[in-house]
């Protein structure tokens, strides 16, 4: 399969980034070190090239009705600019993808989907268009995207990029006319820190990147620390904590499934699973030793395998060896003692909250 590149690929290579295939794109994994880049976002500011993400525009008379049909959250009557997190699900409750839905204006929605799922998501959305009067536009090829994340992000977006953002509240967005084009600027991100995501043409995003690099206050960051950052604050990654086989209820994301709205695909299955209690559940684990759990490692209780690690790291911000894991729900209660199989040894662990580090969003 041909590997795609983002519009910033040459700049990543010139900066000496370690590049690797991810979701069909050749992406920067790390520039200096994962620890340095992680700490830059926690303490100052970092910028990510996330132009590999997918975008879909939904407009027209039935846009709100259609989005509510395919999306677990409820966008009914939302004010312009509000951003929603939620899932698209199959009829059996399995997760198609998790995504952001932007209510840009009346009957005008902007959907942001995971890079690895673009083709699957677009096909699934198209399969569910029947009966809705909407204009469906898959616009991933047009948009590039930067994520400026960290406590200094607001100042940098204002001063370096010249984009007024102070009055944008958390999980809100606006369209901005700049340099002869319309961009989307939102106070969102995937790191647990305050920050902004900028969607625009390839040329516009290249200019933004160059301004940030010339200024020097915003550290370029790769996908390596993007994963450590999201993991520490309990944010799920599709393919690890969500999948065809891991429902939002199993992942502990029922709050983003609005069962009081009239309908959405998968509602009945998810409602039943929530009422009965899922057989498997995503939990947090803290190991008592410094051994590092990795994706796929077995979770053991009294000699019996009861689940497996979905994501695991030695947390950079806390120094603790922690993991998220999918386990038999009988052993998912906080404080439950289990073991993690790491190679040929088992290491004691305890079930804890999935948020290992407090989020620092600007509300």
Secondary structure, 3 states (H helix, E strand, C coil): CCCECCCCHHHHHHCCCEEEEECCEEEEEECCCHHHHHHHHHHCCEEEECCCCEEEEEECCCHHHHHHHHCCCCCCCCCCCEEEEEEEECCCCCEEEEEEEEEEECCEEEEEECHHHHHHHHHHHHHCCCCCCCEEEECCCCCEEEEEECCCHHHHHHHCCCCCCCCCCCCEEEEEEECCEEEEEECCCCCCECEEEEEECHHHHHHHHHHHHHHCCCEEECHHHHHHHHHHCCCCCECCCECCCCCCCCCCCHHHCCCCCCCCCCHHHHHHHHHHCCCEEEEEEEECCCCCCCCCCEEEECCEEEEEEEEEEECCCCCCEEEEEEEEHHHCCCCCEEEEEECCEEEEEEEECCCCCCCECCC
